[in-house]
Amino acid sequence: MTPAPQPDSPADIHRRIAHRLTGLADTADGVPPHPYVRRHLAQHADLGHVLDDATLPAAFLPWDTDGKLRGRLGLPSTPGDDQTAVAAWAEIEPFLHDADHRTRQVSLDFALATRAAPPRARTAVWPRHARWQTPNNVVVDAGAVLTSLALFRSPDGRPHLAAGGRDGVLVVDPAQGAQVGEPLRVEGGVRAVVAFTAPEGRPLLATGGRDGVVRIWDPLTGAETGEPLHGHEGAVSTMVAFTAPEGRPLLATGGRDGVVRIWDPLNSTEVGERLQSHKFEVRAVAAFQGLGGRPLLATGGRDGVVRIWDPLTGAEASAPLHGPGGYASTMAAFNGPEDGPLLATGGRDGVVRVWDPLAGRHVGELMHGYEGAVLALVALPGPQGRPLLATGGRDKVVRVWDPLKTGAGASWPGHKAGVRAVAVFDGPDGRPLLATGGGDEVVRIWDPLTGGEAGAPLRSADGVVQAVAVFDGPDGRPLLATGGSDGVVRIWDPLTGSAVGQLLHTHGSSAAAVVSFGGPESRPLLAVGHLNGVVRVWDPRTASEICEPVRGPRSTVAVLVAFAGPGDQPLLATGGEDGAVRVWNPLTGDPVGRPLSTPESAVRAMAAFDGPDGRPLLATGGSDGVVRIWDPLTGEAAGPPLQGHQDSVAAVVAFGGPGGRPLLASGSKDRSVRVWDLDGGQCLLRIVTASPIHALLPVKGNRTGASGLLVGATAGFAFVDVAMPER
């Protein structure tokens, strides 16, 4: 008797559906697949355990409307060799928002190029070389600075994150990588948020703000419940929930007054002893269980010390924790591999550190290169009960990390804190070399044709490298000038890795911009812009100043460019926080013309280029996300504003497109690069990169009709060819 066929498992059924849908997704170029395919292919592939490049090919991914691929891969993701395109898409997915199909397609091309993956047949971006590491753990782009995170469970038991910021509280599902419901609007914004459970099992949220008041909310209805808790003098900076020995929920809140207060949130009363924990503001607090299950609190303040307390007696329970990284802006407790408590702290340097609070020792570091301070931190359960950490901060995104993998991110063979400045120069045999400066106080030299480092790192132990410029030394060899946060301009031989000089500096004022240009008799000169508003012009060969320091109105000098004026007279343009661009004669220090003013926007980027009639023009990028074109000799706008970026513009460069077409590229903190047609002000191309952009540099393209572009970002740098559309 023939045995009855075994019924297919649900996974088998979904796998077959996914493979059939993959066939339907293969449409003619530019023709979208059926809406069901776009919406559900990724879901069937996930349920069928075939979430790979064969089932979700690169040609389909820009059409996907599921929007949850990053959650389906798992956060943080550990993609396999057959998931290159899928993983690339998952990393840019949180930042695409309402991007059109071409933007989604080009952004995937760029993400694949940074992995040196084979490009699509009809790609717009070709890889040349990259040292690029984007986060693989972003849950959601909140669009606002996040100051606090809390974990709670919905009635069906699913974990949710409540993210507090200037606009209120946003609820997200970390497993799906998606926002849940509408944001909870809190007047004045939220500095701290924590979740706890009412006796009947209902989740509640407590928020603290600038007014020093703690409020209790129902996150499922958005309604305030109970009486507000008053007591802090000044803002509530941090809070944590813990359970008293008899089982009732308690809150510990810390504020600007340096005091930690203990509350019964259900009775709206203060209980226990106040902890006079720190001399200054209490910035972080976490709760964990000590020996015998007794609740303990860890507090961190601006004094840089983490203290351990017994909240029921008000006494310190162990020695304070001291370590690297300055003060803790946020902290969270979780159980380690042997169920002992561990403490994670995040700070202004963008590093999450892990501690053993009972032993009083530093265990390791979780990550480097975070864009801005880590302001929010919470522990949540991961697969098989493994602890995870969610972080939020000034980069406006929520990320998920595995805290037991300390040291993650430290092995990348590039800058640990992103690329802030780039320059190109000729090597000994005429081949181009790259110099990149980062927040890790190192300048690295790269061969973009081989991908390897082409020299020893140039280490500046006293300051973050913020600017790099190239000029010719006395023997014609290229030299580098670097500007640091310590105010010093250092001169290096990039081919030997040795320092060959140091210019005088402005004590206490960062050297934010450095540019080289030709002076009389073609000798190289350097102009250095400092954050105290001073510009100094140097002869680097003699280490002497050319003229008296240029001092404008009381404003920073954040950007600086050199260009040729009438009669090839060298001119300098400076821009800063006051929104004005000023033009100077660098040989005399005299102002030229009247300032170009954008009073509602600081100037964060600038480039000089020749207009159609040969007259010099300036492009400026502002903190308002707008790129403006100016005639620096008349002080008038030379074209319409170029609008589209959603955050500060950090880099602008002009270059020639096909047929000499004048183009401009801009890079922004909104994680995108845009290419503009200067003739009509049209945005020709938008690339979403998943990393804030800091620097752009045009280079010669290797392909017909393509322009080369070097992109420097928090993620590293990428050297690509970009195909531009014909007129």
N, C-alpha and C positions, 0 to 999 in steps of 0.2 A: 504494500500500500504506500502510495506516495505521500510523504509527510506534508502537512499543510504549510504553505509559505508563512514565514515569520513576518508579522506586521513591521512596517518601517518605523523607526524611532522618529520623534519630532525633529531631531537634528538632521536625519536623512532627508526628510520631507523639505525642510527649509533649504538644505544644500542643493537639492534638485531645482527648487524654485529659483534660488539665487543664480544657478548656472543658466537657466533659461532666460532670466531677466538680463543677465550679462550679454547674451546674444542679441536681445532686443535693444540694449544700450548702444550697440555699434551702429550709429547713424551717420549719415553724410556730414561732412564738416560744416558746422554752423547750424545744424538742425537738432533741436533738443529732443531727447528721448521722451517717451510717453510719461505723463505726470506720475503714474504709479511707479514706474521704474525709478524715477528721480527721487521719489519720496521713500520707497520701501526696499530698494535693492540692498542698501547697507544693513538694514534691519534683518532681512532674510540671511544675508551673509554672516552676520553676527550669530544668529540663532543656529545656523548650519555649520559654524566653526570654520568658515572659509573667508575670513576677513583678510584677504590678501590681494596682491597686485593683479593676479589673474582674474579674480572675480570682480574687483573694483579697479579697472585699468585707469591709467592717468588721463586718458581721453574722456572718461566719464566723470571723474571726480569734480571738475568745475560745474557740472550740471546738477550735482547732488543737492537736494533740498531737505534731507533729513537733519543735517546740522548737528549731529551727535556722534560723529565718528571718533572724536577724541575720547569721549566717555566709553564708547564701545571697545576701544583699544585698551582701556584701563589707564588710570592716572595714579602715579606716574607710569607712562607706558614703557615697555621694553620690547620694541618691535623686532621681528625676525628678519632674516635675509630676504624673504619673499614679501616684505611689507614696506619697501622703500618709498614708493609713491604714496601709499596709504599713510605712513608715518609723516611724510612731508606735508600732506594735506591736513592731517590732524593738528600740526603745529601752527599753521596759519589760519585754520578754521575759526578760532575765537575772534579774530580781528577783521574778518571779511565783511561782516554786517550786511549792508545793502549793496555790496559791490556788484557791478554788472558782469556778464559772462566773460568778456575779454579780460577784465581785471583779474577775475578768479583764475583764468587760464594762464595769464602771464605771471601771476603770483606763484602758481604751482611750478611753472617753468623755472622761476628764480629759486624756489625752495629745492627743486631737484638739482639745479646747477650748483648750489652750495654743498651738495652731497657728492658732486662729481658723478652723478647718475647719468646714464645715457639720455639725451634730450628726446622729446617727442619728435615725430617726423616733421611736423610743421610748427616748430617752436619759435618763440620770439626772443628767447634768451639762451645763449650758448655758454657753457661753463668754460672758464680758463683756469682759475685756481681759487680756492677758498679755504680759509680757516674760520669756520662759522659754526656756532653751537647755539641753536635756539632752544628755548625751554620746551620740554615734552610733557608738561604737567599743568598747563593752564586750564582751569575750569571755566572761567568766564572773564570777559573784559567788562569791568563795571563802569568804566567811563568816568570815574571819580576817584580821588585819593581815598584809600581805605584805612581806617584807624583802628578797627577792632573786628574780631571774628568770634562767633559762638556756634556751638553744635547743639542741635536738638533733633528729636525724632518726631515724624508726623504720625498720625493715628495708625497708619499701616506699618509702622516700624522702620521706615526708610530714614537714614540720616540726612539732615539738611544743615546747611550753613547759613547763618545770619551774618551779613557783612555790613558793618556800620561805617558811615562816612559823613561828609559834610552835608549830604542831602537827606540822610535818614538811614534806613536799614533795607538792604536788598537780600532776598532769600534765594539760594541756589541749591540745586541738587548736584552734589559732587560726583556721583556715579554716572549721571547722564550728561554732565557738563552743561547744564541749562539753568536759566532763571526760572523761578517758581512764583507765579502770581505777580501782583503789582508791588512796587517798593513801599515800605512803611515810612511815611513822611514825618520827620520829627523837627519841629521848629528849632533853629539854631544849630542843627546837625548833631551827630553822635560822636563822642570821643571814646566811649566804652560800651560794650554790649556783652551780655552773658545770658545763658539759658539755664533754666532749672525746671523741675517738675512739681506741680501741685499734688496734694495728697490723692486726688482722684485720677492721677495719671495724665493730666492735661499739661502740655508744654507751655511755659511762660518765658518771656524775655524781660530782662532788666536793662535799661539804657541810662547812661550818664552823659551829661553835656557840659557846655561852657557855663551854664547857670548854676552848677553845683548841685543840681537836683537829680535824684534817681527815680525813674518812672518804670512801672511794670506794665507789660503789654501781653496780649494774646496774639501770637504771630499768625495764627490761622484766620483770625477775623480782622486784625489790624486795630482792635479797640484797646484803649488804655483801661487797666483794671486796678483796683485798690488805690490807696492814697500815695501821693509822691513822698519820697523820703528826703528830708531837708537836714543839713548838718555841716557839709563841707563849706569852707570859705574859699571860693574860687572854683575852677572847673574840676569835674570828676574825670581823672585821666585813665583809670583802669579799674576793673572789678573782676571778681571770680565768685562762683557758687560752690559751696561745699555742704556736707551733711553733718549735722550735730550727732553726738553719740546716741541720742534718743530717736534719731531718724528724721528730724525736721530740717528743711532746707534753710541755709543761711547764706548771706552775701557778705563779702569783704570788698570794700571800695577804698581806693586811694586817690588822692588829689594833689592839687598845687600847694595845699597847706602842709604837705609832708606827713599827713596823718592817715592811718588805715582805720576805718570804722567797720564794725560788725553789725549786721542788720538781720532781723527776722522779716523777710519781705511779705509774708502772708499776713502778719499782724501790723506791718508798717511801723515797727519800733526798732530802736537801736539797742543792742544787747552786748554783753561782754565788755572787755577793757579796750580802750582805744590804744592803738600801737603808734607811738611816736617813733616811727621807723627810720626816717631819713632827715637830714638837715634841709634838703630841698624837696622839690616835687617828687611824689611817688609815681613812677611811670609804668610799672608793671607789677602784677601780682598773679600768683598761681597757687593752687591747692593740691595737696597730695597726702597720702597716708604714710605716717611714720611707723615705728615699731609698735606692735600691738594694735594696729589699725587706727591709732589716734590721728585726727586731722592736723596737718601742719600747713603753714603758709610760707611761700617765698615771695619776697618783695624786692623790687629793683628801683633805684632812684637816680637822680642826676649826679649823685655823689660817686657813681660808678661801682657801688657795692651791692651784692645780692645777699639779703639777710633771710634767715629761716626762723619762723616764729611758731609758738603754740597759741592759736587764736583764742583759746578758752581761758588761758591764764595771762596772756599778754607778755610772756617771757620769751626771750630768744632761746631756740631749741638746739642750735649748733653754731659752729664758727661761721662767720661770713664767707662768701665766695668771692675771690678776686681772680681776674684773668684778663685776657686780651680783649680789645674791641671797644673799650669805652663803656658807657652805661647801657643797660638793657632797656629798649623801648617797649618790649613786649616779651611775654614768656608763657609757656604752657608745660604742664606735667603729663607724663605718660609712663607706662610700665615698660621696662627693658626686657631683654631676652630671658632673664631669670626672675621676672615679675617684681624686681626691685624698682623703686621710682627713679625716673630720669627727668631732667629739667631741660627744656629747650629755651634759649633766649635769642632774641633778634635785636639788632641795633642799627645805628645810623650808617655803619660801614657796609650794610647789605649782606652780612654773613649771619647764618643761624648756627649757634654753638650749643653743644649738648653737654650736660653736667650730671654728675652723681651728687645730689644734694646732701645725702646722708654722710658720704665719705668726704665731701668738700673738694672734689677734684674735677678738672676739665677732661671730658671724654673725647671730644673731637669736634670737627666742623662739618656742617652739612652741605653748604653751598657757597660759591663765590659768584661775583658778577651780577648780583641783583641790581636792578636799575633803581637806585635810590634806597632810602632807609626801609627796613622791615618794621612796620608799625603794628601789625596784627598777626597773631599766631594762635592756633587752636589744635588740639589733638582730636583725631577721629578714628573709628575702627576701619581697618582695611580688610582685604580678603583673608580668610582663615584666621580672623582675629588679630592680624598683624597691625601694629599701630602705624598711623600715617599722621602727617602734620599738614595743615593748610596755612598758607601765609598770604598776607596782603600788605600793600604799602603804597609808596608814592608812584609806582608804575601802573597803578589802577587795575591790576588784575589779581585774581585769586588763583593760587597754585597749590598743588598737592605734592608732598615729598615723602620719601621713606626715611625716617630719622635714624634707623638702624644702619643705614649705609653712610656712615660718617666719612667725610673726605670726598664725597661725590662732587664732581665738577672741578677738583683740583688737578686732575691728570691731563686736562686738555693742553696740548703743546702750544699754547698761545698766550694772549693776555688774560689774566684772571679777572680783570675788571673792565673788559671791553676796550674797543679802539676809539680813541678820542681825536687823533690827528693822523694824517697820512701824507707822505711825500714820495715822489719818484725821482730817481737819479740814475746816471749811467755807471755801470760797473766797469771793471778793468778792461773787459773785451767789448765794451759798448752795449752789452745787453742791459735791459732795464732792471733795476732793483727797487724794492719798496722799503720804506721806513715807516713803521707804525708805532705810535705812542699811545700808552694806555693808562688807566687809573691805577695800575700796579707799579708805577714808578719805573717802568722799563721801556726802552725803545728797542724794537726788534727789527732786524734786517732780513728780508725775504727775497728769494728768487721766484718770481711768479710763474716761470716756465717749468720749474721742477717741483715747486711746492715746498721746498726745504728752506731752512734758515740759511742765509748766505754770509753770516758773520756772527761774532759773539754779541750777546745782548748788551746794550748800553744801559747801565744801571745808575739811576739817580736816586739815592737812598733818602733824600730829604724832601721830595715833593712829587706829586702826581704830574705826569707829563700832559700838558694841555695844548701845546702847539709845537709844530715841527716845520722848519724851513731849510732849504738847500741853497748853498752858494759855493762858488769856486774858491779854493784855497790858493795860496801864492804860486804853487806849482801846477795849478790846473786841476788838482784832485778835488773831488766833491767833499764838502764838509757839511755837517748838520748843525743847526742851531735849535736847541729845545728850550721851551719856556715852561717853568714849573710853578706849582702852587706855592713854593717857598719864595717866589719872586726872582729866582736866579735864572739867567740865560746861560746855558752851557754849550760849548763848542766841541764837536766830536769828529773823529775820523771814522766813518762808518765801515771802512774796509778793514781797519785794524781793531776796531772796538775800543779805542783809547780816547780819553778826554784830552783835548789839545788847548783848552782855554776856558776862561770863565769871565763873563762881563760883570761889571758892577751891577748891583741890583737895588731895588727899592724895598727896604726892610718891611716885612709885614704885609706886602701887597703882591698878590699873585700875578705872574706874567701870563696873561690870558691869551695873548695873540702875538705872533712873530711873523714877519714877512721880510723877504730879501728883495732888493732892487738894485739897479745900476746907478751909481753916482758919477761925479765928474771923472773923466778919464777912464770910464767904464769899470771903476773899482767897485766891488760889491759892498753894499751897505745893508744894515739890518735895522728895522723899526720894531720896537717892542711896546705893546700896549698893556698897561697894568690896570687892575681892578680899582685902583684909587683915582683913576682918571688921567694918569700921566702917560705920555708917549715919549720914549727916548729913542734917538737915532744914533747908531753906532757904526764905526768902522771896525769890523771884527778882526781885521788883521793887526790893528794897533790897539784894540780895546779902548779906543778913545771916542768920546761923544762928539758928534758933528756940530750940534747947536745946543742951546739951552733946552731943557725938557719942555715939551709942549703941554700946557695945562689948560684944559677947557673948563667949562662950568663943572660944578661938583656932580660928576656922574662917572660910572665905570666905563672902561674901554674893554668891551667884550670881543669885538671883531675889528680887523684891520686889513686893508688891501692897498696895494701900490698900483698906480697906472700912469700912463704918459699923457700929459696935457698938451696944450698948444706948444709947438716948437720942441716936442719931445721932452718938455720939462717934467721931471718926476714929481708926482703928487701922491699924497696919502689921504685915504678916507677912513674915518673912525666911526664906530657906532657903539651904543651902549644902552643902559637901562632907561635913560630919559627919552628914548625914541628918536633922537636926533642923529643925523649923519653929518659930520663936519669934514671939510676938505682942507688940507694943510700943504704948505711947501716944506718938505722934510729937510731941506738944506738950510732954511732960515728959521723955521718954526712959526712962520706967519700964516694966518688963516687965509683961505682963498674962497671968495664968494660967500653966500649966506647958507646957513645950515639947512639941510633937508629934514623936515620934521614929520614924525608920526607919533604925536603925543600920547595916543592911547595904546601904543604897542612898543615894547622894548625891541631893539635891534639885536638879533641873535646870530645872523649870518649875512655875508656880503660877498659879492663877486664883481669884478670889473671886466668889461668886454667892449669891443668896438661896435658902434651902431652901423646902420646901412651906409651913412655918409662918411664913415671913418671917425666920427666924433666919439669920445669915450662915454660909456653909459655904466651905471651901477645897478645891480640887482640886490635888494635887501630882503631878508627873511625875518619876520617878526614873531613875537610871542603870541600874537593873535592868529597865527597860522597863515598869514597873507604874505605873498611875494610881491614886491613893488619894484618898478623900473623907473630910474631917475636919470636926468641929465645933471651931472655933478657941477657943471660950469654955470648953469643957469638956476639950479635949485628947483626946477620944475619936473613934474611927472612926465615920463616919456612913453607912457602906455597905460592901459587899464590894469588895475590890480589883478593878480593871479590868485584866485580863491579856490579852496578845496580841502586843504589840510585842516585837520580837526585839533591840532595841538601846535606847539611852538615849532617854527622852522629852524633847524639847526645847521643846515648846509645848503649852499646854492653854488652851481657852477654853470658856465656857459660853454657850449661846444658846437661844432658844426655837424649837421646831419647830412643825409644824402643830397648831393648836388650843392653842397655848401649852405644848406638851409640853416639859419640861425636857431639854435635850440637852447633851452635852459633846463637843468635838472635841479630839483629841490628835494631835500630829505628832512624828515620831521620826527618829532617824538611820538607822533601818532603811528609810527612803525611803517611808514610808507615812503616810497620814492615816486615823484611825479616828474614827467618830462613835458615841457611846454613849448609850443610854437610861439616864438617871440613876435612874429609878424601879426598874428591874429589873437594871441592871448589864449589859445585853446589848449586844454590838457590832452596830449596825444597818448599818454601812457601812464598807468598807475600800477605800481608794484607794491603789494602788501608783503612785508618781510618778516613779521612777528617779532621784530627787534627794533627798539628806538635807534634812529639814525643820527650819527654825530658828524660824519665827514663824507664828502664826495670828491672825486677827482676824475676828470676826463682823460682817457688814454686812447691810443690808436687802436681801432678795431682790427681784428684778424680776418674778418669776412666782408665780402662785398656788400655794401648797403647797411653794414652794422657799425655801431659806435661802441667803443670800449668805455667801460665805467668801473671805477673802483669805489666800492661802498664800504665805509667804516661804521661800525655799530657796536652796541653793547655785546652782540653775539660774536663779534670778531670782524673779519673783512672778507669781501668777496670780489673777485676780479672776473667780470663777465662781458660778453658782447651782447648788445641789445639791438634787435632789428627795428628800425623806425619806418613807419609807413611813408610812402611817397606822397607828394602833394596831391 
